[in-house]
Amino acid sequence: MKSILLIGLGRFGKHIAEQLNKLGHEVLGIDIDEQRVNDAIDIVTDAQIGDSTNEAFLRSLGVDNFDVCFVTISNDFQSSLETTYLLKELGASLVVARAERDGQERFLLRNGADKVVYPEKQVANWAAIRYSSDHILDYVALDDKYSIYEVSVPESWVGKTILQLDVRKKHNLTIIGIKTTENLDFVVQPDTVLTSDNTLLVLGDYKSIQRCF
């Protein structure tokens, strides 16, 4: 369990608060808007009304005692910048800030953010890859090039073994797991025979995935 400071209880901030609550973390929610604080009171451990650009207010929270500080202020980038800067000045160990537009990430990082999330762009990237492919069911990006893709088994692969397909040599991809309706097996044997109800976890780059599937 971690201690989380969450500044900004708009729609995105509330979604984060809900997930952190489900995961069992202690969350202190902060917003300048009283109604937003009241709306989030059931999904955070504690909540306060306050201006996060006020150094004295932030100092009173003891930001250096939190494991993670999220800055999810909506529609006020100047306040996000000031809050991010003050958090680092006051000793926050990990500051994760939200970007809402192209170009904001660079400024947030320069003002002290350790990590920046850009939910609209990240979801757009996911949706473009997921729904423009016939076989990709889901994916997790590892870096700018490589991802782990969950893909359905092509009809031409059914009844063949991993060794026969040899996707590592032919397509520069690595099958790291096989899912069935009952379990997920990360021990992939060369003699494993694929069936139509399998899905595969495949490590590789998108262009290789495209060529293969």
C-alpha positions as CSV (number, residue, x, y, z in Angstrom):
1,M,0.0,0.0,0.0
2,K,1.3,3.5,-0.9
3,S,0.5,7.0,0.2
4,I,-0.8,9.0,-2.7
5,L,-1.4,12.8,-3.1
6,L,-3.8,13.4,-6.0
7,I,-4.2,17.1,-7.0
8,G,-7.1,17.7,-9.4
9,L,-10.4,15.8,-9.0
10,G,-11.9,16.4,-12.4
11,R,-13.0,13.4,-14.6
12,F,-9.5,12.0,-15.1
13,G,-8.5,12.6,-11.5
14,K,-11.6,10.8,-10.3
15,H,-10.9,7.8,-12.5
16,I,-7.4,7.6,-11.0
17,A,-8.8,7.9,-7.5
18,E,-11.2,5.1,-8.1
19,Q,-8.5,2.8,-9.4
20,L,-6.2,3.6,-6.5
21,N,-9.0,3.0,-4.1
22,K,-9.7,-0.4,-5.6
23,L,-6.0,-1.2,-5.3
24,G,-6.0,-0.4,-1.6
25,H,-3.8,2.7,-1.6
26,E,-4.3,5.7,0.8
27,V,-5.3,8.7,-1.3
28,L,-5.5,12.4,-0.3
29,G,-7.5,14.2,-2.9
30,I,-7.1,17.9,-3.4
31,D,-9.1,20.4,-5.6
32,I,-9.9,24.1,-5.5
33,D,-13.5,23.3,-6.3
34,E,-15.6,22.3,-3.3
35,Q,-18.2,20.4,-5.4
36,R,-15.4,18.2,-6.9
37,V,-14.1,17.5,-3.5
38,N,-17.5,16.5,-2.2
39,D,-18.1,14.3,-5.3
40,A,-14.9,12.4,-4.6
41,I,-15.1,12.0,-0.9
42,D,-16.3,8.3,-1.1
43,I,-13.4,7.2,-3.3
44,V,-10.5,8.8,-1.4
45,T,-9.1,8.3,2.1
46,D,-9.3,12.0,2.7
47,A,-10.0,15.1,0.7
48,Q,-9.3,18.8,1.1
49,I,-10.3,22.0,-0.7
50,G,-7.2,24.1,-1.5
51,D,-5.2,26.0,-4.1
52,S,-2.2,23.8,-5.1
53,T,-0.4,26.9,-6.5
54,N,-0.2,28.2,-2.9
55,E,3.2,27.1,-1.5
56,A,2.0,27.5,2.1
57,F,-0.9,25.2,1.5
58,L,1.2,22.5,-0.2
59,R,3.8,22.7,2.5
60,S,1.1,22.1,5.1
61,L,0.3,18.8,3.4
62,G,3.8,17.4,3.9
63,V,4.3,16.5,0.3
64,D,7.6,14.8,0.9
65,N,5.8,12.1,2.9
66,F,3.9,10.8,-0.1
67,D,5.1,8.0,-2.2
68,V,3.6,9.5,-5.4
69,C,2.1,12.9,-6.2
70,F,-0.3,13.1,-9.2
71,V,-1.1,16.4,-10.8
72,T,-4.3,15.9,-12.8
73,I,-5.6,19.5,-12.9
74,S,-8.0,20.1,-15.8
75,N,-8.1,23.0,-18.2
76,D,-5.5,25.1,-16.4
77,F,-2.0,24.4,-17.6
78,Q,-0.4,27.3,-15.8
79,S,-1.7,25.8,-12.5
80,S,-0.4,22.4,-13.5
81,L,3.1,23.9,-14.1
82,E,3.2,25.8,-10.9
83,T,1.9,22.9,-8.9
84,T,4.4,20.5,-10.4
85,Y,7.3,22.9,-9.8
86,L,6.3,23.5,-6.1
87,L,5.9,19.8,-5.4
88,K,9.5,19.1,-6.5
89,E,10.7,22.2,-4.6
90,L,9.1,20.9,-1.4
91,G,10.7,17.5,-1.7
92,A,8.2,15.3,-3.5
93,S,9.9,12.1,-4.4
94,L,7.8,11.2,-7.5
95,V,5.6,13.6,-9.4
96,V,3.4,12.3,-12.2
97,A,1.7,15.1,-14.2
98,R,-1.0,15.0,-16.8
99,A,-0.6,16.6,-20.3
100,E,-3.7,17.6,-22.2
101,R,-2.2,18.9,-25.4
102,D,0.9,18.4,-27.6
103,G,3.9,20.2,-26.3
104,Q,2.8,20.3,-22.7
105,E,4.9,17.2,-21.8
106,R,8.1,19.1,-22.5
107,F,7.2,22.0,-20.2
108,L,6.0,19.7,-17.4
109,L,9.3,17.7,-17.4
110,R,11.3,21.0,-17.4
111,N,9.3,22.1,-14.4
112,G,10.0,19.1,-12.3
113,A,7.7,16.3,-13.4
114,D,9.3,12.9,-13.1
115,K,6.7,11.3,-15.4
116,V,4.0,12.7,-17.7
117,V,0.9,10.9,-18.8
118,Y,-1.0,12.1,-21.9
119,P,-4.2,10.0,-21.7
120,E,-5.9,11.2,-24.9
121,K,-2.9,10.6,-27.0
122,Q,-2.2,7.2,-25.4
123,V,-5.7,6.0,-25.8
124,A,-5.7,7.3,-29.4
125,N,-2.6,5.3,-30.2
126,W,-4.0,2.2,-28.6
127,A,-7.3,2.5,-30.5
128,A,-5.7,3.1,-33.8
129,I,-3.5,-0.1,-33.5
130,R,-6.3,-2.2,-31.9
131,Y,-9.1,-1.5,-34.4
132,S,-7.1,-1.2,-37.6
133,S,-6.0,-4.8,-37.3
134,D,-7.9,-8.0,-37.8
135,H,-5.8,-10.0,-35.3
136,I,-4.6,-7.6,-32.5
137,L,-6.8,-7.9,-29.5
138,D,-4.7,-5.8,-27.1
139,Y,-1.2,-4.5,-26.6
140,V,1.1,-3.0,-24.0
141,A,3.9,-0.6,-25.3
142,L,7.3,-1.3,-23.7
143,D,9.1,1.6,-25.4
144,D,8.8,3.6,-28.7
145,K,9.5,0.5,-30.8
146,Y,8.6,-2.7,-29.0
147,S,5.3,-3.9,-27.5
148,I,3.7,-7.0,-26.3
149,Y,0.6,-7.8,-28.5
150,E,-2.2,-10.2,-27.7
151,V,-3.2,-11.7,-31.1
152,S,-5.7,-14.3,-32.3
153,V,-4.3,-17.4,-34.0
154,P,-4.6,-17.2,-37.8
155,E,-6.6,-20.0,-39.3
156,S,-3.6,-21.2,-41.3
157,W,-1.7,-21.7,-37.9
158,V,-4.3,-23.9,-36.3
159,G,-3.0,-27.5,-35.9
160,K,0.7,-26.4,-36.3
161,T,3.4,-26.4,-33.6
162,I,5.4,-23.4,-32.5
163,L,8.5,-25.1,-34.0
164,Q,6.8,-25.4,-37.4
165,L,5.7,-21.8,-37.5
166,D,9.2,-20.5,-36.4
167,V,8.0,-16.9,-36.1
168,R,11.2,-15.8,-34.4
169,K,13.3,-16.6,-37.5
170,K,10.7,-15.8,-40.2
171,H,9.2,-12.6,-38.7
172,N,11.6,-11.5,-35.9
173,L,8.8,-12.0,-33.3
174,T,8.8,-14.0,-30.0
175,I,5.8,-15.8,-28.7
176,I,6.1,-15.4,-24.9
177,G,2.7,-16.8,-23.8
178,I,-0.4,-18.7,-24.9
179,K,-3.8,-18.0,-23.5
180,T,-6.7,-20.4,-23.4
181,T,-10.2,-19.9,-21.9
182,E,-8.9,-21.4,-18.7
183,N,-5.3,-20.1,-18.2
184,L,-2.3,-18.3,-19.4
185,D,0.9,-20.3,-20.0
186,F,4.2,-18.5,-20.2
187,V,6.1,-21.8,-20.7
188,V,5.9,-22.1,-24.5
189,Q,7.2,-25.4,-25.8
190,P,8.4,-26.0,-29.4
191,D,5.9,-28.9,-29.7
192,T,2.9,-26.9,-28.5
193,V,0.1,-27.3,-31.0
194,L,-2.1,-24.2,-31.6
195,T,-5.8,-24.3,-31.6
196,S,-8.5,-21.9,-32.8
197,D,-9.4,-20.9,-29.2
198,N,-5.8,-19.8,-28.3
199,T,-4.6,-16.3,-28.3
200,L,-0.9,-15.5,-28.3
201,L,1.2,-13.0,-26.4
202,V,3.8,-11.8,-28.9
203,L,6.8,-9.6,-28.3
204,G,8.0,-7.5,-31.2
205,D,7.6,-4.2,-33.2
206,Y,4.5,-3.1,-35.0
207,K,5.8,-3.5,-38.5
208,S,6.8,-7.1,-37.9
209,I,3.4,-7.8,-36.4
210,Q,1.8,-6.3,-39.5
211,R,3.9,-8.4,-41.8
212,C,3.2,-11.6,-39.9
213,F,-0.5,-11.2,-39.4
